[in-house]
Structures are given as structure tokens and as C-alpha cells.
Amino acid sequence: MPNRNKSEYPFVPAHLPRLLAWAMSKDCFAFMNGNRHRPLYGAFPTMVFAGSIADIRGTERSFEKLQHFIQLHQDWLYGYLSYELKNEIEELSSSNPASIAYEHLHFMVPETIILIGDDKINITTVLEPDEVFDEIKNYRSVTKPKVNRLSKPFSLTSKKKIF
């Protein structure tokens, strides 16, 4: 189990897009949106998992591999179980084409875990929390959204002139 450092910081919900853009810049991330849902026995938290210390992927004997991975790391895990995992549990087949080639499972040990509250965030990380918070606070996306800046009539006219 890695040594994790934890700190709490002020947070404004309007900064969520910046936090998510920062998380997307990591090798892997997950955003769990609790949607402020409050069921009878407690709320679902809003969390971000960013970066990966270790991961496991499986397409055969997936549950055995996952059990070994859990015992080895004994830490936070996030990931997914795919629909095709059913074929390892029972002898089933599908005549539908698999249009997305996901592994049967993929789990990661996160580098950074961020619990998002109404006005604060808790950062738990193997790094220095202050440095992670500063990185998020100062993050500027390196990719710019592609926007067609030409009006449609002008764009069509321009194409006719070019061709």
C-alpha cells in the first residue's frame, strides 16, 4: 500500500471544469458524479481519480487476476467490468459483433483521489497535495476546442471559389 498524503482546500463548483481538464491530462482518470443524490442511508460522493500507480487488465481468468491484484495492492481501486466478462462466468456466446474492444476488466490504483464537497476538496495522493492543488488551480488546457469560425454562407462561398 503506497504512502498517501491528504489535505483539504477551498473549492468553488465553477472550477470543476478546470479540475476535470487537469484529470483528463493524466494517463487515466475517472469522474464519479454523485449528483447530490441523498438516498436513505447516505449520499453518493463526487470524486475524481487521476493517474495510475498500477493497473490490471484481463481477458481470461480475470477474476483470479483481480483477486491477486487486490491482495497485492490493498489500496483504492477504480475501473470497470465489461459486458463480455459474462463469457468467463458461464458458457455464453453472442452473435452480435463486439464493436468496442474492451478488456473484460480494467482496474487501476489511483495516484490521486479527490473528494469534492460543496465548498472544499480533499486531495489524497502519493504526491504532495499542495503541489497537486497548485497544478489544478493553475492548469491551462493545451488543446483548444475546434470551432468553425466561418459563417455557413461564407464557408460555402469560399469553397466554391477554391474549387
Secondary structure, DSSP 4 states (H G I P E B T S, - for coil): ----EEEEEE--GGGHHHHHHHHHTSSSEEEE--TT---TT-PPPEEEEEEEEEEEEESSSHHHHHHHHHHHH-S--EEEE-GGGHHHHS----SS---S---SEEEEEEEEEEEE-SSEEEEEESS-HHHHHHHHHT---SSPPP---S-HHHHHHHHHHH-
